Amino acid sequence: MRIISVIRKSLKEQLRSYWVLLLSLSMGPFFIFVYFLIMETSEPKYTLLMVNNDKGLSGDGYTINYGDSLISFFNSIKNDTIAIPLVIHQSDDRIAAVEAVKNKKADALIVIDVSFSQTLQRKKSNDTVAVSGIEFIGDLTSTGYLVSAVWANEIVNEYALLVTGSKRIIGVKETALGTSATATGFDLIVPGILIVSLIMLMFTASIAFVSEVENKTIMRLKLSKLTALEFLSGISFVQLLVGIASVLLTLLTAILLGFNYSGSLTIMILIAGLTSLSIISFSLIIAAVTKSANEVLVVGNFPMFLFMFFTGAAFPLHNDALFTIAGYPINIQGLMTPTHAISALNKTLIMDMNVLSIIPEVISILVLTIIYFLIGGVIFKRHHLKLS
């Protein structure tokens, strides 16, 4: 029952250190909000100008202008499909539109030929010779033009097939994995930020361990015959609760800002719990080589930045595997558990995969956690838990 007393004492100490607790709980939501603002302001948008020179067709009681219909089709496609980053503007003056593209006020210009309607009408009548005229104008060295032209060309072809009733020679079917069809840039960054919220445990857990040494209360724990395992497990349990609360608060913030959450909450909590234990275990190493909270704040910065910026947590990071174990790639970043945790969250939250798919990541996290805990436990016991 001594471990219950350690848990109760550690919980009280954590609540007394409310500034450190507040930092840990608020860092994840803060990063989520910052990245949300970055994604909102930096989301790629390409301006496409369209000039309709089509004269259209008229007959007994009807008027057809396929050029106007094409522009309407562009707008309907843009509004219905969030993945198309085009902003459509219509212009009546070709010269002014060309100047706008030259001055970088637009990325590309489409000029619809005067005989556009006539050509499409002949195509509907199975005239295989008829060719519709569409002119693309822009800076061919500009990425904005290239992206705009690719999208525009596909939409024009789709419209022509629709109007003429033609069929593609090759039918291409696109199958999205998980929620990738509707995932935004913000959705893709959320799994990493969830892990960032857990990395902040490196400070709270280290301080929780070392504060017993700094406040000299470690002497009473030694005299009470408390085992090292009971002492470390009691504090780790409280820090585990802090970690899960932090990741849930971060997830809630992301959902409120529009995160498309579709994974299993149970699996996410499992990953968060295992990652929390790994961060707590690594924190034990920091606490073992320090003697005060001030030393923790100095020494802990280096590993915290490594875990945050070199595992793909703060921003996406990809490195080639050094080798594989049973088909699972291992690289230098694999020595840090957030790498595996982010991979597991991407599989479950973005790809909507089941728990069996993340077994390699879970095993990696568990192995590293045990290694961290054994190293930290041995050093901490030797430096702080031995009666002298």
BALOGU-769315 format. One line per 4 residues: for each residue x, y, z of C-alpha. Coordinates in Angstrom, 3 decimals, padded with zeros to 6 digits. Layout:
! BALOGU-769315
X:Y:Z; ...
***
This chain:
! BALOGU-769315
000.000:000.000:000.000; 003.028:002.288:000.171; 002.714:002.965:-003.545; -000.749:004.485:-002.914
000.852:006.905:-000.461; 003.463:007.846:-003.070; 000.729:008.452:-005.662; -001.245:010.619:-003.235
001.842:012.602:-002.252; 002.984:013.010:-005.874; -000.462:014.203:-006.916; -000.456:016.869:-004.213
003.050:017.988:-005.185; 001.994:018.205:-008.831; -000.987:020.394:-007.974; 001.252:022.646:-005.883
003.556:023.065:-008.905; 000.633:024.419:-010.909; 002.771:026.561:-013.232; 004.691:023.532:-014.464
001.423:021.585:-014.794; -000.183:024.463:-016.693; 002.797:024.604:-019.067; 002.515:020.902:-019.828
-001.258:020.964:-020.367; -001.328:024.149:-022.437; 001.621:023.526:-024.761; -000.240:021.040:-026.977
-003.338:023.250:-027.511; -001.016:026.238:-028.040; 000.894:024.452:-030.832; -002.385:023.266:-032.363
-003.667:026.855:-032.486; -000.387:028.180:-033.939; -000.256:025.531:-036.665; -003.926:026.132:-037.442
-003.170:029.808:-038.079; -000.128:028.889:-040.188; -002.126:026.447:-042.314; -004.990:028.884:-042.753
-002.715:031.675:-043.970; -000.371:029.519:-046.061; -002.866:027.214:-047.771; -001.966:027.275:-051.496
-004.433:029.126:-053.714; -003.903:029.781:-057.412; -005.747:032.506:-059.313; -007.024:031.452:-062.721
-008.353:034.083:-065.118; -010.781:033.079:-067.878; -011.629:035.123:-070.976; -014.606:033.870:-072.974
-014.436:034.825:-076.659; -016.962:032.164:-077.619; -019.701:033.518:-079.902; -022.026:030.669:-079.034
-024.774:029.135:-081.104; -028.319:030.275:-081.720; -031.231:028.748:-083.545; -034.977:028.433:-083.411
-035.747:029.552:-079.877; -032.461:028.526:-078.302; -029.068:030.047:-077.526; -026.049:028.008:-076.465
-022.739:029.342:-075.215; -020.517:026.510:-074.095; -017.840:029.019:-073.070; -020.101:030.428:-070.332
-021.043:026.887:-069.340; -017.370:025.959:-069.069; -016.728:028.846:-066.663; -019.743:027.784:-064.576
-018.426:024.214:-064.619; -015.066:025.429:-063.273; -016.808:027.197:-060.381; -019.020:024.221:-059.555
-016.046:021.854:-059.529; -014.075:024.233:-057.284; -016.928:024.545:-054.795; -017.668:020.831:-054.649
-014.094:019.548:-054.369; -012.002:020.999:-051.577; -008.792:019.524:-053.020; -008.803:021.887:-056.021
-006.836:025.022:-055.024; -008.125:027.299:-057.816; -009.701:030.732:-057.482; -011.638:031.488:-060.670
-012.077:035.013:-062.036; -013.692:035.949:-065.350; -012.354:038.820:-067.462; -013.717:040.468:-070.616
-010.402:041.970:-071.699; -007.644:039.639:-072.950; -004.973:042.352:-072.872; -005.756:043.346:-069.266
-005.823:039.673:-068.246; -002.401:039.054:-069.819; -001.020:042.073:-067.940; -002.438:040.691:-064.691
-000.564:037.410:-065.258; 002.650:039.291:-066.120; 002.360:041.323:-062.903; 001.795:038.172:-060.809
-001.757:039.202:-059.966; -002.898:035.897:-061.437; -001.169:032.563:-062.013; -002.659:031.565:-065.355
-005.048:032.701:-068.066; -007.410:030.622:-070.181; -008.779:032.111:-073.403; -011.794:030.315:-074.889
-011.840:030.371:-078.695; -014.622:032.121:-080.666; -015.717:028.828:-082.211; -015.733:026.841:-078.970
-019.501:026.197:-078.979; -019.580:025.410:-082.666; -016.750:022.906:-082.371; -018.307:021.117:-079.404
-021.649:020.951:-081.199; -019.974:019.338:-084.199; -018.220:016.954:-081.836; -021.605:015.957:-080.426
-022.634:015.090:-083.980; -019.699:012.651:-084.179; -017.461:014.928:-086.217; -014.078:013.398:-085.437
-012.197:016.174:-087.237; -013.503:019.032:-085.070; -011.009:020.328:-082.493; -011.995:022.824:-079.763
-009.756:025.825:-079.184; -008.507:026.667:-075.680; -005.410:028.806:-075.089; -003.375:028.662:-071.897
-001.255:031.722:-071.116; 001.274:032.058:-068.296; 004.865:031.955:-067.110; 006.011:028.399:-067.821
008.763:028.700:-065.197; 006.218:029.501:-062.464; 005.035:026.743:-060.142; 001.722:028.574:-059.802
001.162:028.405:-063.551; 002.120:024.724:-063.775; -000.263:023.703:-060.981; -003.074:025.868:-062.383
-002.583:024.560:-065.927; -002.630:020.917:-064.834; -005.872:021.370:-062.903; -007.455:023.518:-065.615
-006.548:021.106:-068.407; -008.145:018.217:-066.532; -011.330:020.198:-065.846; -011.605:021.333:-069.501
-011.255:017.755:-070.717; -013.830:016.571:-068.180; -016.256:019.238:-069.377; -015.720:018.334:-073.033
-016.391:014.658:-072.336; -019.532:015.574:-070.402; -020.956:017.866:-073.123; -020.173:015.636:-076.086
-021.172:012.408:-074.372; -017.773:010.913:-075.128; -015.961:008.376:-072.994; -012.356:008.200:-071.958
-010.218:005.644:-073.720; -008.741:004.666:-070.367; -010.905:004.855:-067.275; -008.867:005.870:-064.236
-010.239:005.072:-060.801; -008.767:006.826:-057.778; -009.137:005.144:-054.392; -008.249:007.195:-051.330
-006.654:005.513:-048.324; -008.373:006.271:-045.036; -009.415:009.907:-044.782; -006.692:011.154:-047.149
-009.312:012.276:-049.690; -010.659:014.912:-047.313; -007.614:015.445:-045.105; -006.276:018.998:-045.050
-002.755:020.132:-044.256; -003.951:020.871:-040.730; -005.303:017.315:-040.349; -001.930:015.890:-041.340
-000.036:017.940:-038.746; -002.317:017.089:-035.778; -000.891:013.588:-034.972; 002.575:015.108:-034.528
001.285:017.898:-032.283; -000.532:015.346:-030.119; 002.877:013.811:-029.459; 004.391:017.260:-028.793
001.912:017.628:-025.924; 003.337:014.411:-024.443; 006.969:015.424:-024.953; 006.336:018.276:-022.501
006.076:015.582:-019.814; 009.872:015.518:-019.978; 009.887:018.606:-017.747; 007.018:017.805:-015.385
008.135:014.215:-014.821; 011.811:015.107:-014.362; 010.921:017.857:-011.901; 008.548:015.514:-010.042
011.364:012.982:-009.594; 014.113:015.430:-008.716; 012.013:017.644:-006.420; 012.105:014.889:-003.797
015.890:015.162:-003.873; 015.934:018.962:-003.904; 013.443:019.244:-001.007; 015.334:016.600:001.028
012.125:014.542:001.376; 013.965:011.696:-000.301; 015.607:010.979:003.069; 012.275:010.167:004.716
011.402:007.898:001.794; 014.709:006.076:002.208; 014.123:005.579:005.942; 010.587:004.238:005.322
012.111:001.283:003.452; 010.268:002.344:000.302; 011.598:000.411:-002.674; 012.896:002.199:-005.751
010.222:000.520:-007.883; 007.414:001.740:-005.590; 008.776:005.278:-005.563; 009.261:005.479:-009.332
005.951:003.746:-010.145; 003.947:006.071:-007.877; 005.290:009.227:-009.498; 005.026:007.690:-012.987
001.323:006.947:-012.460; 000.547:010.595:-011.701; 002.571:011.754:-014.714; 000.719:009.234:-016.885
-002.566:010.886:-015.879; -001.101:014.293:-016.772; 000.000:012.983:-020.173; -003.391:011.513:-021.071
-005.165:014.688:-019.910; -002.774:016.764:-022.033; -003.294:014.745:-025.211; -007.096:014.723:-024.791
-007.116:018.493:-024.272; -004.956:018.913:-027.390; -007.232:016.632:-029.416; -010.310:018.549:-028.265
-008.685:021.832:-029.338; -007.884:020.358:-032.765; -011.468:019.116:-033.223; -012.865:022.539:-032.297
-010.587:024.080:-034.950; -011.836:021.682:-037.631; -009.702:018.540:-037.331; -011.361:015.672:-039.192
-011.193:013.043:-036.431; -012.221:009.580:-037.572; -010.005:007.118:-035.690; -010.609:005.035:-032.593
-010.374:006.997:-029.351; -009.418:003.814:-027.484; -006.448:003.162:-029.780; -005.381:006.797:-029.538
-005.425:006.669:-025.719; -003.435:003.416:-025.864; -000.762:005.063:-028.024; -000.796:008.185:-025.833
-000.449:006.098:-022.680; 002.495:004.081:-023.995; 004.198:007.227:-025.296; 003.665:008.962:-021.958
005.335:006.068:-020.158; 008.267:006.244:-022.562; 008.705:010.001:-022.018; 008.426:009.502:-018.246
011.055:006.756:-018.411; 013.397:009.020:-020.367; 012.696:011.797:-017.865; 014.008:009.488:-015.187
017.416:009.588:-016.902; 017.367:013.404:-016.789; 016.324:013.371:-013.127; 019.044:010.846:-012.337
021.836:013.170:-013.522; 020.428:016.360:-011.981; 019.839:017.552:-008.416; 017.372:020.438:-008.759
014.518:021.782:-010.874; 016.819:024.481:-012.250; 019.247:021.855:-013.499; 016.359:019.967:-015.101
015.293:023.092:-017.000; 018.840:023.463:-018.348; 019.755:019.835:-019.038; 016.283:018.860:-020.283
016.209:021.385:-023.129; 018.544:019.448:-025.395; 016.701:016.088:-025.372; 013.340:017.891:-025.507
014.319:019.662:-028.735; 015.670:016.401:-030.146; 012.393:014.626:-029.401; 010.340:017.534:-030.733
012.153:018.495:-033.938; 013.976:015.330:-035.052; 011.166:012.798:-034.773; 008.574:014.476:-037.003
006.527:015.764:-034.070; 006.731:019.525:-034.672; 006.940:019.178:-038.471; 007.007:016.253:-040.932
010.392:014.560:-041.244; 011.409:011.640:-043.441; 014.646:009.677:-043.418; 015.712:006.499:-045.188
015.824:003.361:-043.109; 019.211:002.085:-041.942; 017.841:-001.465:-041.810; 014.575:-003.333:-041.306
013.363:-005.799:-038.707; 010.597:-008.096:-039.984; 009.912:-005.490:-042.661; 009.658:-002.587:-040.192
012.109:000.240:-041.089; 014.575:001.397:-038.435; 016.483:004.699:-038.624; 018.367:006.962:-036.221
015.129:008.731:-035.222; 013.787:005.307:-034.271; 015.836:005.502:-031.071; 013.312:008.093:-029.882
009.817:006.784:-029.148; 007.877:009.781:-030.578; 008.942:008.598:-034.063; 006.997:005.359:-033.627
004.105:007.065:-031.838; 003.590:009.511:-034.723; 003.678:006.648:-037.225; 001.031:004.811:-035.180
-001.213:007.888:-034.937; -000.940:008.539:-038.678; -002.005:004.976:-039.370; -005.008:005.134:-037.043
-006.157:008.758:-037.419; -005.398:009.389:-041.112; -005.313:005.938:-042.718; -008.072:004.561:-040.456
-006.145:001.313:-039.889; -006.876:-001.104:-037.051; -004.840:-001.918:-033.974; -003.094:-004.877:-035.650
-001.410:-002.514:-038.117; 000.413:-000.653:-035.330; 001.864:-003.712:-033.571; 005.427:-002.926:-034.826
005.152:000.631:-033.462; 003.748:-000.591:-030.125; 006.547:-003.138:-029.753; 009.157:-000.473:-030.578
007.708:001.923:-027.989; 007.597:-000.807:-025.315; 011.189:-001.930:-025.959; 012.534:001.620:-025.848
010.469:002.408:-022.742; 011.970:-000.583:-020.915; 015.473:000.451:-021.970; 014.899:004.062:-020.844
013.424:002.909:-017.513; 016.225:000.449:-016.745; 018.928:003.007:-017.498; 017.181:005.791:-015.572
016.177:003.534:-012.687; 019.697:002.201:-012.127; 021.310:005.658:-012.267; 018.578:007.284:-010.121
018.831:004.571:-007.465; 022.610:004.881:-007.364; 022.629:008.689:-007.152; 019.544:009.451:-005.079
018.069:006.380:-003.379; 021.063:004.860:-001.660; 021.456:005.350:002.055; 024.892:006.830:002.734
***
